[in-house]
Amino acid sequence: MAVTVLCFSQEGCMGCVEQEPINREVEAALGLTIQEIDAVKNPHFIKEYGLRVTPTILVVSDGQVKERFEGVVHREELEGAIRKYL
């Protein structure tokens, strides 16, 4: 099972700034990379994933969105959600 974690953000978003160090901690703990994507610079993702707010984090497994977090998500919750698909 291939797991991809996408984090959609945008410049000037305070929640996105708050989310970034949490993402780095989760990456270190799980040995994976969370892909950071600027939603404004990549507008096709807004429609594709129905993005409404930033940050939005998607856990994608086998091409399907399995978990979705809108707004800042705490490390324990994010890490637990990703672990289910590793």
Secondary structure, 3 states (H helix, E strand, C coil): CCEEEEEEECCCCHHHHHHHHHHHHHHHHHCCCEEEEECCCCCHHHHHHCCCCCCEEEEEECCEEEEEEECCCCHHHHHHHHHCCC
